[in-house]
C-alpha cells in the first residue's frame, strides 16, 4: 500500500503536463518499440517504449525527456531498463492500480458519508 508521501510524489510527478502526456503515451500500443531479438514473453521489453521514441513524439531533446523521466522514475510510476544502447520505459502498472484503488476508496468513503448525512437530515 502506498504511503501518503508516495501518493503526493506521484501526483506531483504527473501534475506536470508534459510528464502526464508522456505517461499517457506509455499506455498507447503504437508507442511500443521492440528491442532487438526480443520475444513477446520478455515482460518489460514486449510492452516498453524507447526514450528516443518519446523524444521524437514530443519534439523534445533527449536531456529534456530524461529529466522528466527521472522525476517519474523517482515517483515510481515508470519502470526503466537499459538494453544495449537503448533505454526502455513502461508504466509501473502495480503502482497505477494502487492509485486507482486510492481514488476508488475516496469515492466509497464520500458516498458513505453523503448517505449518512443525507439520511440524518431527511
ChimeraX attribute file (.defattr): number of C-alpha atoms within 10 A of each C-alpha:
attribute: neighborCount
match mode: 1-to-1
recipient: residues
	/A:1	10
	/A:2	11
	/A:3	8
	/A:4	9
	/A:5	10
	/A:6	15
	/A:7	18
	/A:8	13
	/A:9	18
	/A:10	21
	/A:11	16
	/A:12	14
	/A:13	24
	/A:14	21
	/A:15	11
	/A:16	11
	/A:17	10
	/A:18	14
	/A:19	19
	/A:20	16
	/A:21	12
	/A:22	19
	/A:23	20
	/A:24	12
	/A:25	18
	/A:26	21
	/A:27	16
	/A:28	11
	/A:29	11
	/A:30	9
	/A:31	16
	/A:32	20
	/A:33	18
	/A:34	18
	/A:35	19
	/A:36	10
	/A:37	5
	/A:38	11
	/A:39	11
	/A:40	10
	/A:41	9
	/A:42	11
	/A:43	10
	/A:44	17
	/A:45	25
	/A:46	17
	/A:47	22
	/A:48	24
	/A:49	28
	/A:50	22
	/A:51	19
	/A:52	17
	/A:53	15
	/A:54	20
	/A:55	17
	/A:56	12
	/A:57	12
	/A:58	12
	/A:59	10
	/A:60	13
	/A:61	12
	/A:62	15
	/A:63	10
	/A:64	10
	/A:65	20
	/A:66	16
	/A:67	12
	/A:68	18
	/A:69	22
	/A:70	14
	/A:71	18
	/A:72	24
	/A:73	18
	/A:74	14
	/A:75	20
	/A:76	19
	/A:77	23
	/A:78	21
	/A:79	17
	/A:80	20
	/A:81	14
	/A:82	11
	/A:83	11
	/A:84	8
	/A:85	5
	/A:86	14
	/A:87	16
	/A:88	23
	/A:89	25
	/A:90	22
	/A:91	23
	/A:92	14
	/A:93	13
	/A:94	12
	/A:95	19
	/A:96	15
	/A:97	11
	/A:98	14
	/A:99	18
	/A:100	12
	/A:101	13
	/A:102	15
	/A:103	12
	/A:104	12
	/A:105	12
	/A:106	12
	/A:107	12
	/A:108	12
	/A:109	12
	/A:110	12
	/A:111	12
	/A:112	12
	/A:113	12
	/A:114	12
	/A:115	11
	/A:116	11
	/A:117	11
	/A:118	10
	/A:119	9
	/A:120	8
	/A:121	6
	/A:122	5
